[in-house]
Amino acid sequence: MSPVPVLSISYYQGMGLSDEYSVVEICAGAGGQSLGLHKAGFTHALAVEIDETAARTLTSNLGVPVAVGDVADPAIWNPNEYSDVALFAGGVPCPPFSIAGKQLGSSDERDLFAWAIEQVSIMRPRSVLLENVRGLAAPRFAAYRQRVLDRLNAEGYVGEWKLIYSADFGVPQLRPRFVLVAMSAEDHKYFHWPDRSSSERLTVGEALFPLMASGGWEHADEWRQLASTIGPTLVGGSKKHGGADLGPTRAKQGWAELYVDGRGIANEVPSVHAPSAKSIMPRLTISMAARVQGWLPEDEWEFSGKKTSQYRQIGNAFPPPVAQEVGKSIIAALKHEGTERDGLSLSLDLQDPVYRALSLSSQPLSLEELVRAQTSDGLATVERKLAALGHDFDLEATYDANGKVHYQLGSFKGFTGQRDHARHDYVARHRGRVS
């Protein structure tokens, strides 16, 4: 399906959008990041999304041109046609890094992070914004993260990672997201991560009270007091796993502590004489779930599809308020507004010493040499890091005349666009389950 432009609805007209801050967004979903970036001042040259229902949500609300299909399929879109945009953004699939999954990283056929980084060299955007789950920040992926920064560095970009908590930006759930921002060294000097919007976090009770009370529920105020903290992270699930409920057992238990029944999504708000939440806990509606994810009433956002699809779109989204604040910080940097950062090197790396030593060496290195490179930890740490490296890279082990093992870093296993990669077969066979 070719990109189909749709006229914007009136709410988004007059927001000061211009082609000067154009964005190409991949894996756009139902538009959480899209909405936030538009509010920040960006406008879409193109969005790419594999799920047709989510694409309908995005076009019907925001009016952006959307290419529907596998983002890595050259028949769907051509990155060469979008060179020199202001921003290349996206929320690539999270299962390869999710703590709830197997954390296969580049060995997971759904991994698109490394592929996305390769598009930077083709499109040459002024800036990059990619986000994922907190699991990507784990020690298991230290070398993966470093490789991302090294690839960006080779193309003249400074890359920087940060773990951001959505609750710091008016979203009534913790929802940690691991965010990568990259741009030229000249622009990056002016980039500052956004500060939390308020010293007080918005509680689920305060955020949802207007909706809970909209049917006249006589116990709405009591429920607001019971739901007096932020909520657990919404779990959207995938087409393969997860339905219209608030996530696995642990998440449901967290919602129960806020007197919310997480076993499903309600069709209606509580009626006037519905029982107290102390006796029968209410369930969230789709509108409530969207509010927990950061959509505001004035956004007037309508989700396409049936209830399960709508909830999945919401639960997998990047909260609009977070995208808006990061987007504003990116535009400020591109404008060279604010103060310059001191001591900014070309590569803000994570200094995984084992990966660094192996990647810089043209010769195999012994365990003793790798332990010396590690400096602060011993053999057990090096062995753990070598095991992690083996998931994402070909790690070649050879033995010298004395029987000592030496290691050399081989090719990266991840998908970067190879025509013969296993990912193509996976997507072809599981097209209806890829999200």
Secondary structure, DSSP 8 states (H G I E B T S, - for coil): ---B-----GGGTTS---GGGEEEEES-TTSHHHHHHHHHT-EEEEEEES-HHHHHHHHHHH---EEES-TT-TTT--GGGGTT-SEEEE----TTT-TTTT--GGGSTT--HHHHHHHHHHH--SEEEEEEEGGGGSGGGHHHHHHHHHHHHHTTEEEEEEEEEGGGGT-SB--EEEEEEEEEHHHHTT------S-SS---HHHHHHHHHTTT--TTHHHHHHHS-S-B-------SSS--SSS-SHHHHHHHHTTT--TTS--SS---TT---TTTS-----HHHHHHHTT--GGG-----S-HHHHHHHHHTS--HHHHHHHHHHHHHHHTT-S---TT--S------HHHHHHHH-SS-EEHHHHHHHH-SS-HHHHHHHHHHHHHHEEEEEEE-TTS-EEEEEEEE-S-SS-TT-HHHHHHHHTGGG--
